[in-house]
């Protein structure tokens, strides 16, 4: 069985940042990721990021990934990176089982940071399994990683930031976005993203959803329907839109399975996207020396994931008596940044969700 | 309206424009109508002309006396929500962010477009900047008739 001081599962924004602060503190780190390169979802993000410069705002996501990865190069003597490596299990004695190229392995680290991120929610409608119907992550992978267009004429379902941003990226790639559908009465994402689409001629249809997809071998058209204030379909409001692709961007859910498997205390909080772990202020779960960071703690922006990763990295290192020379100062700074990112009206849902989680923790 | 359509009202738009005497010199127009956690406009401005403050969820406020219309905020805004406007020779001259292909060239005539995506006339391309520091957000300097001051927002290629 392999050993390491700190095992980080997931090399997205949270995992990369956690590796950085833990290495700075002096820990020995093994970082595993199931993909063939580090960066998580950042490498598909061709748009400039929001937040403050402390979280790399105004930098394109793929460039942020490059920066975070480059930051780790100084520590190659204490850092082991395992790509194409999937964590299959997490056990209560902190043993993690992995698979890489059909080879199974076991790792027994002193501490673990689970930074597995989130997965896309799907939407139930008739024929939602027709070829040509994608999740937003798949569209971004095809288009922004492999340079393959998902279609020529597309409709986006969901006007959260992901739906709006991916629609804009589709237009940049030369795809015609025929409409963005939003079941809620108002646009979900930042209005600046919506305005970017509107000026390019994309209609955003609120209180509207997809009722069914139609096509024999692949999607040929969709039927949309208007929703009333109780989210019920309004009869007679159906309309057809001809498309050769449909993109579904209706939210994300934390990738909680490893945590659930280790019987870590979890709680279902819809505002945070689903099942999330109870955590201490230091991002430690109910299982000793198992920490979490990023979307697995509740779905938020990448900027928050970066900051959470930094905190978890520091605290996991501290647990193993590796004290970052400036731990107190930077910890205080990161906590302030996180509060600042969540303090506005856009952070309301997250604040409510975190409040519920905390309440439930006390009851539990 | 902005919540439902993504298009701001004329009142919202006018609230971000400065009076015509001020616009004799180029000034940034901050079309950021929502409290979102974001402040690169403030931190990128070399003249401290944009204020947000400690709470980065506040909307940016421009000090037109300090703003030189340099356009650094135009490519620094991740929301592409900032343009620079100047009234010159009976025309409205804008610096706009542009992230589509093809990239326009100086002296070309492109289609002027409003905030709903409608064509509203012709836009003359004056200058095109794609410097490395802009991180691939092209800044296009473009002139439209002065009557389109509050309508114009972007350009569309005439070659499609």
Interface residues (C-beta under 8 A of the other chain):
Chain A: X47 X48 X49 X50 X51 X52 X53 X57 X58 X59 X60 X63 X171 X172 X174 X185 X186 X187 X190 X191 X192 X193 X194 X195 X196 X197 X198 X199 X200 X201 X202 X204 X206 X303 X340 X341 X342 X343 X344 X345 X346 X347
Chain B: X2 X3 X4 X5 X6 X7 X8 X31 X32 X33 X34 X35 X36 X37 X38 X39 X40 X43 X44 X54 X55 X56 X57 X76 X77 X78 X79 X80 X81 X99 X100 X101 X113 X114 X115 X116 X117 X118 X135 X136 X137 X153 X154
